[in-house]
Amino acid sequence: MNKEELISKLKTIVKPYIQDEEAFANLSENTDFIKDLKINSANLVDVILDVEDEFDIEIDNEAMEKMLSVKAAMEIIEAKLANK
């Protein structure tokens, strides 16, 4: 899976939880889920659960705490997929 496909899947996953449409329209690797998209911490857990379902991976607590931006999410997903 290439970077664009991964970002596209992440956009689909986070869309129901975003509070800032403009930031979502400009979503990139540098987008922060909480600061830019205004996703609250409870919804961030939902995003992580959706990521687990979408990619059939398990995200442990340590990785979960780091998953605050698109770039971090991509790195965690890629690492988990590589270990499958």
C-alpha positions as a printed Julia matrix, in Angstrom:
84×3 Matrix{Float64}:
   0.0    0.0    0.0
   1.47   3.35  -0.98
   1.37   6.61   0.96
  -1.54   8.08  -0.99
  -3.68   4.96  -0.47
  -2.91   5.01   3.24
  -3.78   8.71   3.58
  -6.98   8.11   1.62
  -8.03   5.29   3.97
  -7.2    7.42   7.01
  -9.31  10.28   5.62
 -12.28   7.92   5.29
 -11.77   6.7    8.86
 -11.45  10.13  10.51
 -14.15  11.94   8.51
 -17.05  11.14  10.9
 -15.11  12.57  13.85
 -13.66  15.82  12.51
 -14.79  19.25  13.69
 -12.81  21.37  11.21
 -13.81  20.87   7.56
 -11.13  23.21   6.21
  -8.31  21.35   7.98
  -9.81  18.07   6.76
  -9.83  19.33   3.17
  -6.11  20.08   3.52
  -5.25  16.86   5.36
  -1.63  15.85   4.91
   1.05  13.88   6.74
   1.57  16.86   9.01
  -2.07  17.09  10.12
  -2.6   16.7   13.87
  -5.8   14.86  14.79
  -6.51  16.93  17.9
  -5.07  20.38  17.11
  -5.97  20.57  13.41
  -9.04  18.37  12.96
 -10.4   19.1   16.47
 -11.04  15.41  17.15
 -11.58  14.97  20.89
  -9.77  12.28  22.85
 -12.82  10.02  23.13
 -13.31  10.1   19.37
  -9.6    9.51  18.86
 -10.09   6.13  20.55
 -12.88   5.44  18.03
 -10.51   6.4   15.19
  -7.92   3.95  16.52
 -10.52   1.16  16.82
 -11.63   1.87  13.24
  -8.0    1.76  12.08
  -7.58  -1.62  13.78
 -10.69  -2.95  12.0
  -9.77  -1.49   8.6
  -6.22  -2.82   8.56
  -6.8   -5.95  10.7
  -4.07  -4.94  13.15
  -3.85  -4.49  16.91
  -2.59  -1.19  18.28
  -1.17  -1.44  21.79
  -1.39   1.33  24.39
   2.15   2.56  23.73
   1.44   3.02  20.0
  -1.98   4.47  20.77
  -0.43   7.28  22.84
   1.8    8.23  19.9
  -0.97   8.19  17.3
  -1.76  11.9   17.37
  -1.02  12.88  13.78
  -1.49  11.49  10.3
   2.26  10.85   9.99
   2.42   8.97  13.32
  -0.66   6.93  12.39
   0.89   6.01   9.03
   4.15   4.92  10.68
   2.31   2.78  13.24
   0.03   1.2   10.61
   2.97   0.45   8.3
   4.98  -1.08  11.17
   2.05  -3.24  12.29
   1.34  -4.4    8.72
   5.02  -5.26   8.23
   4.91  -7.45  11.35
   1.83  -9.43  10.25
